[in-house]
Amino acid sequence: MRSRAISLGALLATVLTATAVAEAPAPQGNFGGGALVAPPRDIFGPGNAIVALRALPERKLEIEATVRARCAGGDIAATATIAASGRFEADGTATQEPSPAVKITTRYELAGRFASASAADGTISATIERSVEGRTTRCRSGKVEFGARRPTGGRGSPGAPKKARYFGTTSQRGVGPSRPIVLRVSGDGSRLTRVLFGESVRCDDDRLSVGVEAPRTNIRIDARGRVNDRDRFTLTQGETLVHVDDRFTAELGSRGARGTFSLSDRTTDRASGRTIQRCSSGTVRWRAAR
């Protein structure tokens, strides 16, 4: 009888544990992150991605992502259901037309799992076709491993841990989820080697431009984990000049990070110097977790 009582107790504990897992609360809110390859590989090349997730009631999930391949970047928007185990999957085809002469078709497969109420990890792969005036180029992203976090905690101790990765969200919003940001720290903790984030910029004609942006590579991190970068340059585009002024700040810590970015540009006529257009994101705040 004693032996049987122990067996029944163990069985009951197993059943209760399984029930608890099945009935665990579903994740809620905005998660962001992605994946970054190490320098000197191209930050806008294969292996890089940004991923935004918004977990809604009834285990519904909104997904927005951009995955890079050699010939182009593919934008993805999908919905999924979060299983009781935390797993989610999405696959399909997305089409975008950045200009009348350019068409990008992205065939993608995405899968992941919420390991906790504040963290998800997964993989994404895509085959991208870029058609310019009828000429098509095809390339693949390979299988990219990404992370996404809901940054609810603080920074922790000031300073960047060696080889740290941070995943988070910005104060800008896409169609559904908050826009994502992902950061990568060097092996010795002295440099912020890479940052990639989703962004939108509004111009004075009320046009909204949406894309993916990165500050400069290998920015120095000071002893308190702070980063302050400003990148100014001028592009020649036909009969116009585009004067770019981008800023990025970060405060890195043992558990998380926070900061700001601002993107602005001014287009002028080359001959007269007259300002044709101004565009700006304003100051955008972001938060991330490890």
Secondary structure, 3 states (H helix, E strand, C coil): CHHHHHHHHHHHHHHHHHHHHHCCCCCCEEEEEEECCCCCCCCCCCCCEEEEEEEEHHHEEEEEEEEECCCCEEEEEEEEECCCCCEEEEEEEEEEEEECCEEEEEEEEEEEEEEECCEEEEEEEEEEEEEECCEEEEEECCCEEEEEECCCCCCCCECCCCCCEEEEEEEEECCCCEEEEEEEECCCCCEEEEEEEEEEEEECCCCEEEEEECCCCCEECCCCCEEEEEEEEEEEECCEEEEEEEEEEEEEECCEEEEEEEEEEEEEECCCCCEEEEEECCCEEEEEEC
